[in-house]
Amino acid sequence: MEGSQASDTIEVDGRAIKVTHIDRVLYPEDNLLKADVIAYYVQVAPRLLPHVSGRPVTRIRWPQGVAGEPFFEKNLPSHAPDWLRRVTIEHSDGPITYPFVEGAAGLAWLAQHSALELHVPQWRWQSADDNDSDDADNENAEAPSGRHVDRLVIDLDPGPGATLDHCAEVAVWLRDRLADSGLVVMPVTSGSKGLHLYARWPREVTTTSSDFAKAAANAAVAAMPSLVTATMTKQQRKGRVFIDWSQNSRAKTTVAPYSLRGRARPWVAAPRSWVDVEAGGLTQLLWSEVLQWPADADPLAALDA
């Protein structure tokens, strides 16, 4: 990121971006400023961008920082710069115009608007005309425009009394189970409480990713009933890891790898190695820890290569 923090304009990838309140503290516990958040997203862009490319981005914004109230934003504001690519998708309740984020400048513009969390679906939008609506019924339909599912995600959420290490135990079981189906599973600590598991979704399969993930969750429940639940009932979640398979629905989104989280501290949805997961003592990672990785180090690189 070029330009002084005192300036009202920064230049990122040749784009001039107006910034305001860059000295506002967004994470009070770490005294992390908006300027730091913008710089984080610019620096992590080479690793983050492949995982959001072609995916409409839903944002969660904290205008006053994590001590204030957040709000979800799907529609792209009318004042968004012309160079920010977008797509209008028809939903049951009407059209929504989403941004695509294809460069560091787009990430910086979103960070300027205190979009700490970036959420994306497990499908890419394929269209010759970005204003086409989606009329494909099959999630993997070969259509001129529409959603193409190319990832599977399973969210492991520890209930009261369960820990991240319990999530890791379930993750290893699911990794081995899904390997029997030819899927290579990659772990991501969510930056919140749990663990996400990703795999590339083969285009040629006949089942849906949601049905596949649900079957895997039910198999885990059968194998580890005292440790795992696949229902959201609070009573069932106590001391167990909840396997949320439903995020594969084309209407759902998951926080993007390398996105910050709007938690008390600036934790990140951080791709991890299986060595980390199996070693025990797994923890969520802070933005500063992720930025210490070599620039080309992305344990999740094979997912969206």
Steps between C-alpha positions, in 0.01 A plus 500: 500500500648832394433835656503661841253394766418869543390530139138473398604297197712188466614327184471124469581323174469829317155575644442815704287417803355766726540407865344653810549455875808285444607564860174353635565209735316195367644245745539677837665207679788508251476873416466399136405791275304509177829583330641171634198307372537652154872417502428142610262437213739650245790293630305174518333554160718254301390218729138608556395592147506149347247390763247775418557532126176472305293481819253773599612650830270565794652731757457543874591856592595649836501879436585577865728202550435167667371673814211638292213341312568320171270459203485271197531657157425319177403773255787705367451868592429740215818694582723197434774576245432408139809280485361261764351209304148397598221260418124527548342172605129433527381364834151402614468839671644701213829584328820567694811656351814349654863601459768270371841559657774441247789709626661663800325828418160337546605361836629842606173667395297252706734541799458878478130432561588291808399175331700287741340171394469384140263209436469303176300200372653171392419577137637730235285710274540413134360754261573662169288790623537583871147635514341170397280336761548140614246263355688174547325246722789254528786629713753374244292583193687579181339836437609821322456674833448371849654347809769237462568313825871424524564469875366302792519641851424347839486725806601344832363709787581402861204513736525590870764280659656400167829646378689572182698181560173307496431662162844387387420140599180509296684670212754217475218242493318691226824546303552125491135431425487746210830368365315175428292703253809651340470841668807675637392688813671821614450656847443865590472627857194724478631797696200460728457177699527212260651347192400495132578214266522565126532275197478553128162380373521291182277631224414153374334372818127434493415572864492852638770626732235563767377140489857372504595716800183398684580132448853554629365681808255219573778244464709694752207507743464123467872446556544750787159559661644633825717754318299606194155635418354608168202684648493860621299424815682661792439203726665268245804726458619500860843336512483414130625632169218617275559408136332768290469349153234749387750767389517317169153629417532741211320761713763482776841661536810427709763745622776507239844360578730781620206723593520676833228424752295753694599355836659664803841449344600501131495128443507370144335211317840341452587201280700245697706189441393156619820498706355794697164328536638166615760644738244603764469836669350657188421872534346773288754726329529879515553722198859569609579127508361446151702790363818334628454213255712505184319690226453182292394279793135400466406159639174535306661581165385178332133572573450778248808457283 
